[in-house]
Amino acid sequence: MSRRQQIEALLKDDPDDTFLNYALAKELVGAGDVEAGIAAFDRVLSLDPDYVPAYFQKAQTLASEGDVEAARDVLVRGIDVAQRVGDSHANGEMTAYLDTL
């Protein structure tokens, strides 16, 4: 059973688990299914709008696909969330990445 299949099996028991949905999004992107990965990151953020890593990963995915403007928008939102929740490390990483786009 692949890692993706394992995650999907776990999600059947707990479909609203934020971390499992995040892990699935990363697996999808890593496997080249970018569209499904972005949709999965959106699901994570609908479940938990404060889940800061999803903003950064979604932005990186969008930028790697050439959608720099959308990546910037996601980063700006993610930076705002990181500041609000006190995640200075993620705030710094996303700010630095935004400066490169």
Summary of the structure (lengths in Angstrom):
residues: 101
radius of gyration: 13.5
end to end distance: 37.7
largest distance: 40.3
contacts: 297
relative contact order: 0.11
helix: 81%
strand: 0%
